[in-house]
Amino acid sequence: MNQTELKQQIMKVLEDSKVGTLATVKGSKPHSRYMTFFNDDLTLYTPTSKETHKTEEIEENPNVHILLGYEGEGYGDIFVEIQGKASIEESQDYKDKLWNSHMEKWFDGKDDPNYIVLKITPDAIRLMNDDEGSPHTLEL
């Protein structure tokens, strides 16, 4: 599989799968939680609160790992593993772009000062279980 085909397959997983796990590091231990992801090309974004452990962990160590795509229908489901660096974005542009009514459960609106966006810039993305010599790695 060439790099163009690989990127197309990865993009399909990112477009079709919005819920996955985000792992951060605290000390030398991983911490994972489910998050909702949005993508712009290969860059991922996820809304969160400034007042969370993950925000503190990213400030101390920006290295993160994300799993997206496994739908639980069987052992052959295609998914991606993403290694990257997270940054905390507080600009209103990001907050406006990701805001939806489901978030009203946690925030007072898109102007809530605790509402932030995590931006994940991937270093490498691995496509898993595609039945063509998996895994395939897209180095970035």
N, C-alpha and C positions, 0 to 999 in steps of 0.2 A: 504494500500500500504506500503510495507516495504521500508527501507532506500535504498536498492540496486535498486529496481524498480524506486523509486523516483529519484535517481541520474541519471538513464538511461533516464527517461523522460526529466529531466532538460538538460542533455547533448544533447538530440535531438533538443530541442529549441535553445540551444547555437550554435549548428552546422548549423541549418537551418536559423537562424535570425542574420543578421550582423548589422542592423541599429536599434538603440533604443535611449532612452533618458538617459542622465546622469544628475542627480541633485546634486548640491553642495549647501553649506550653506554659506551665507555671513551675519554676524550678526546673526539674528534669522530668516532670510528669505531664502526660497529655491530658487534656480535658475536652470532652466532646459534648456537643449539644446540637439539636435539630434547629435549622434556620430556614428561612425562605430567601431564595436567591433570585436576583434579576441580573441579566447580562447585557453588556454592550460589547459586541464582538466577543473576545475571550476574557474581558475584564468582568468580574462579578461584583455585585453590590448586595448588601443585606442591611435592613433597618434594625436598630437596636437602641437600647437606652445607655446613656452615659454612665448610669449608676449600676453597671453590671460587672461581674468578675471578668468576663471576656474582654471588656474594654481595658481594665487594669492589666490583664495578661498581655494584650496586644501592645500596650504602651511599653511594657517591659521587654517583650520579645515579639516582633511582628511576624514571625514565621508561623504559617497556618497550613492546615491540610483539610481538604474538602472532598467529600464523596457525594456524587449526584448521579441519579439515573436508575439505580436498581429499584425496580418496581415490586419486587417480591413475588413475581409470578413463577419463578423457577430458577434453577441453577445457571441458566444460560443468559440471563438478562444482561444487556449491555449497560455499562456504567463508566464514569470517569473518576479518576483520582487526580486531584489538583494540588500541587505544592506551590505556595506563593507567599507573598508578603501582604499584610493587611495594613491599611492606614485608616485613621479616623477622620471622616469628612463631616464638617459642620456647616458647609455652605448651603444656603437656601435652595440653590439650583438642584443639588442632589436630593435634598429633603422633599422638594416639590415633585421631582420626577418619580420618586418611589412611593409617595404617600397614597394610601387607599383607606377606605372606610373601615376595613378590618382592624386597622391600627388604633382606632379610637378606644379600643379596650385597654390599651397601655399608655396612650399619650393624649394630651389635651388638644391636639391638633398639630398641623405641620409646623407651627411656630413654637411648639413646646421646646424649651431649652434642653430638656433631657433627651430629646429625639436626635439621634445621630445616624450616620450611614457608615458602615464598614465597606471600604473599597479593597478588593482583593486583586492584586496584579499577579498573574501566574508566572512561575519560573519554568514549570514543566507540567504537562497534562498527559496522563496515561489513559488510553482507551482500553477497556477490559472486556473480555468475553465476546469479541466480535466474530469469533470462529475463523479468523484468517491469520493465525499465528500470533494471537493475543499474548501479551499486551503490546501495544504500539505507543511510543512516546513522542510527543510533540515538544521539542525543546524550544524555549522562548528566550 
